[in-house]
């Protein structure tokens, strides 16, 4: 998995997958995700949190 995230000043979490924005989490869920990312013990845990936050965004005929 190649998820990355960027937390903005207004506490939104922009989630990237392979260089593309796939989700933006704002409000209370965004603050919770930002806190969880800060407390994650390692990179694998952070990627799993981001994958869960995006939901199942890959459907259909992606490659």
NORZINOR-V531403 format. One record per backbone hydrogen bond with DSSP energy under -0.5 kcal/mol. NH is the residue of the N-H (numbers start at 1). CO is the residue of the C=O. E is the energy in kcal/mol with one decimal. If there is no record, write none. Layout:
nh	co	e
NH	CO	E
NH	CO	E
This chain:
nh	co	e
4	16	-2.2
6	14	-1.9
8	6	-0.6
8	12	-2.8
11	8	-1.6
13	25	-2.9
14	6	-2.9
14	12	-0.6
15	13	-0.6
15	23	-3.1
16	4	-3.1
17	20	-2.8
18	2	-1.7
20	17	-1.4
22	15	-2.6
23	15	-1.4
25	13	-2.9
26	24	-0.6
29	26	-0.5
30	26	-0.8
31	27	-2.1
32	28	-2.5
33	29	-2.4
34	30	-2.5
35	31	-2.2
36	32	-2.5
37	33	-2.6
38	34	-1.8
39	35	-1.3
40	36	-0.8
46	42	-1.7
47	43	-2.4
48	44	-2.1
49	45	-2.0
50	46	-2.2
51	47	-2.4
52	48	-2.1
53	49	-2.0
54	50	-1.7
55	51	-0.8
57	55	-1.2
59	57	-0.9
